[in-house]
Amino acid sequence: MQVPNRFYNGSDYRYGFQGQEKDNEIKGEGNSLNYTFRMHDPRIGRFFAIDPLAKSYPHNSPYAFAENRVIDGIELEGLEYFYTASGSFITKIGDDKQVRIVKEKDVQQLQKDAKNAEKYLSGLKSDWEISKKAIENSASYTAPLGVDNTLFLRIAGLAYGESGYSEEVIKRIPFTIINHHTQLKNSGLKKYDEKWKLENTVFKMRNRWSDDTYANAFHYGAHGNGAFRKFLDIDLGGSVDFEKNSLGRNNNRLMKLAISYTIKAIQKEADISEGAIGWQGLDILNNDNWKSWLFIHDGDKTNGFGKWTNSATLENSIFESTSTHKGTFGTTIFYKSTDESLKKNPTGKL
């Protein structure tokens, strides 16, 4: 039960008690939480479906939350993906899909707890109390990120895939995605109300391509995005599976960098993109629309953009450059909406 005037409900954050997704359409704001296997009503501390492991624990009520420990207990339902802030994947537990961040000093403890926790989640009765305690421990020293693992890696994969293997581009893309999403949500337009989620923005910014299309279909003169396939560790035409290369990415410095900066962006740390809401490559040099939309500042006319001539003043342009970066292949320019553009259009022409 939420205490009146003592809770926060940001439009971009859809999670509630114990980091579970809220379903406000069922019983009102904050009164129904969507766990992996069943729905929970926090007002009475009860589920409305039987615990899937009920047969293994006949001494417990199949409807109770955390064995009726509604104050200090947590509901143990499992698969959460654990990463360090530096971008290393550590382990996963159970069947939920949420991402949690663990401090480097707690990694060994997490690995130990994860091993014990699997006994509990597998329904084994041996060492039940030890296994249960292990899951409770992991929740006490790790922090929820508020996104599921697929969306998390979709953002990191886009940063890596679009980077041209430039560290500076990798660092900026996650912040750019979050900025783009925030600008849409702040526009006040009905289209971008509470139903518009971060995954919608990622889909929009990726030309509305599915994961498979982005990885494998022919576009921009190439068969899919080879860097994205490398991030996934699949061949051309392979099925997209974000979990397949979980440990392999730990051995790639730039992939870890993409994951690390995705964490920073979602946690809304200091924005290194200078407010960027999009990025483009050198192909816009031959695009008449972009020539009329984008104002590039003199300091950003580098790495292939040196001959760019602005067709309009800053005040009459829709976008303005924030930075330019050259990778192993290709050059990327980041941009934001101009002040005048935001005055004339609630989304800044996104």
N, C-alpha and C positions, 0 to 999 in steps of 0.2 A: 504494500500500500504506500503510494507516494505521499509525502507530507506536503500539504499546500504551501506554495511559495518557497519551498526548500529544495527544489530540484531544477536541473538545467536540461533544456530540450532543444539543442541546436538542430537546425534543419538538415545539416549534412551528416549528423551522427545518429544512427538508427539503433544503437545498442543500449541496453538497460542493465538491470541487476545481473551481476556475475558476467557481464559482457555478452549477454545473449540478445539476439535480435528481437526488437519489439514488433508486435503485430497490433497496432492501435485500432484497426478496423473491427476487431472482434468484440472487445469489452471496454474500449476507451483507452485513453492515453496511459501507457505504462502498466496496464492491467493484464496483459497476456504476453508471455515471452516464448519464443520459438526455440526450443532445444532440438537437438538432432533427432530424437526419437519420439518426442511428445511435447505438449504445450503445458505451460506452468502459469498459475495465477499467484503472483507474489502477495496478494492481499490475504490469502489464507494459507500460503506455504504448501500448496498441494498441486500435484499433477493430475491430469484428467485422462490418463492412459496408464496401463500397467507397465512397470519397469521391465524391459526386455530380459533382464537377468533375474527376475523374480523367483524362478524355480530353483536357482542356486542359493537363494538366501531367504528361506521360508520364515525366518525369525523377524524379517523386516517388513513393514507395510509396503506394498507395491506402489502406493500413491504418494508416499512421504517424500519430502525434499530433504536430502542430506541427513537421513535418519532422524528427522525432526529437529535437527540442530539448525534452526533457521537464522540464528544470529551469527554464530561463528563457523558454521559449516559451509562447504561448497558441494554442489552436485557434481559427481564424478561421471562424466560421460565420454571423455576421451577425444580422440585424435586432434591434437593441437600441434602445430608445427613450430619448432623452437629455433630461433636464429639469434646470433650475437649481433650487436650494433655494428660490428665491422663487416657483416655480410656473410658469415659462415653459417651454414645449416648444421644443426647439432643432432636433432632427433625428432621423432613424432610419436604421439601417444594416442591410441584410440580411434574414434570415427568422426570427430568434429573436424572442421576445416580451418579453424581460426589460427592466426599467427600470434605467437608470443615471443617477447624479446628477453633474453637471458644475459646477465652480466658475465664477462669473461671469467671472473673469479668463481662463479657458480656452475661453470660448465661441467666439471667432474661430478659434482653433486647431482646435477640434472641427469647425466648419463646413468648414474647409479639408480636414481629414483625412477627413471624411465624403464630400466630393466625390471625393477620390482613391480612397477605399475602394470606392466603387461600381464602379470599373473592375475591381478584383480580383474582387468578388463577382459581377460580370456575366460573368466568364470571359474578359475581354479580355486579350490577351498584352502589349499596349503598356503601358509603365510599370509592369510587374508588381511589381518590387521597391519602387517608390515607393508603389504602392497597398497592398501588404502591410504596409509600414512604417507607413502611415497608420492601419491598423486596430490594430496593436500600440500605436501612440501613444495612440489613444483609450482603450485599456484601461488605460494607465499613469496617466492623470490624471483618470479618472472612477471612481466607486464604485458597485458593484451594490447595488440596494435590496433584492433578495431576493424580489420579487414580479413577476408578469407585468403587462403594460400594461393588460389588460382588468380584472383584479381591482383594480389601482391606481386606474383611472378609475371603476370601479364604486363604490369607497369615496368618492372625491372627489365623484362625481356624487350620491351619497346625501347627503353633507354639504351640497352646494349645494341639492339638491332638497327637503330637509327644513328648511331654514334660515329660511324666511320672509324671506330676504335680510338676516338679522341676522349681522353679522360675528362676534359672540361665539358664536353657535350653530354657524356654519361651523367655527370654530376647535375647538370641543369635540367635535363628532360623530366625527371620526376617532379621537381618543383614547378616546372612549366605546366605539367598536367594538372597538378593541384590548383595552381593559379587560374588556369582555364576553367576548371570546374567551379571554383569559388566565384569567378566573374559571372558565369551563367546563373548560378544560384542567387547571386545578389542582384540580378537584373529585375526581379519582381515579376517577370513574365510567367504566366500560368504553365507554359510548357516546361519550365524548369522549377516547378514546385517540389514538394516533398517526395513525389514519385520519381523524380529524376535523380539517379544514383551515380556514384563515381564510375561504376562500370559502364554507364551510358556515355559518360564523357570520354572514357578511354576508347570506346567503340567509335564515337564520333571523330576523335582525333586520329584514328587509324583508318580514315577513309571509309568507315563503316564496313571494314573487312572482318570476316571471321578469323579465328586463329589459323584455320587451315588455309584460307585464301592468302593471308599475310605470309604464311610460311612457304606455300607451294605454288600458288597461281602465278601466271605470267603477268607482270605489271612493271611499269617504268623500265622496260627493256631488259628485264631479267626474270628468271624463273624463281619467283618468290624472294624472300629475304634470307640470304645465306647466313647472315650473322644470327638471326633469330633461330634458324634451324640449329646452328652451333650451340646457342644458349640452351636449346632443348635436347641436343645430342640426337638429332634425327637426320636421315637422308632426305633428299628431295622426294616428295610424294609420301613421306612417312606420316603416321598419325601423331597428332599433337598430344603430348603427355607431359605436363609441367613437373611431375614428380620424378620422371625417369632420370634426370641428371642432377638430382638434389645434392648428392655428395660430390659429383664431378665438378660442379661449379665452384666448390671450395678450393679447387686447384687452379682456378683461372682468376687472376688478379682483377681484370676488368669486369668480369661477371660479378665478383664479390663487391666491387665498387658500385655497380648498378643496384645491387640489393641493399647495400649500406645506405646509399643516398635515397632509395625509395623509402626506407625506414625514416630517415631524417625528414623527408618531405611530408609523409603522412603524419608524423609527429609535430609538424609545423615548426621545425627549427628555423634558424635564420636563413632567409631565402637568398641563395647565391645567384639566382637567375636574373636579379634586378627587375622582378615583376613580369618576366616574360610569360606570354600566354600561347606561344606557338613557335615553330621553327620551320625553316625551308633550306633547300640546297641551291647549288649554282644553276639548276635548271630554270629558276625564275628569271634569269637574265634575259631569256627569250620569251617571257610571258608578259604580254601587254597589260593584262589585268594587274599583275603584281607590280609592274612599273608604275601604274597609276595609284596603287594602294599604299606602297611601302616607301617611307622616307628613311634613308640610311644616313646616319651621322658620319661625319668625316673620319672619326676614329675607328669606325667599323668597316670602312672601305678597304679591306685587306683580304688576303687569301683568296683571290679570284673575284672579289667584288670591287677591285680598285677602279675599274672603268665605269662603275654604276653612276648614272646621272639621274638625280631626283627630278621627276616630272611635275612635282607640285611642292609647295612650301610645307613645312611641318604642320601648320594649322589646317591645311587643306588635305592632309593625308589621313588615311584610316589607321595605319600602323606606323610605328617607328622602331628602328633597330635598338637592341640592347647589348649585343655582343656578337662577335664572329670568331669561329674556331675551325682550324684545319685538322683533319684526322689523317690516319694512314692512307685512306682514300676519301676523297670528297671534302667539301667545306660546308659548314652549317652556320646559318645566321638565325639568331633568336630575335623575337620582336614582341612588342606589346601594343595595345590600343593607345592612340594618342588621346590627350585630354579632350580635344575637340570631338573626337569620334565618340567618346563616352558621353559627352554632353548631348549629342544628337541621337544616339542609339543606346538603349539600356544594356545591351550586351557588348558594346564596342565593336559591332559588326562581326561577331564571331559566328 
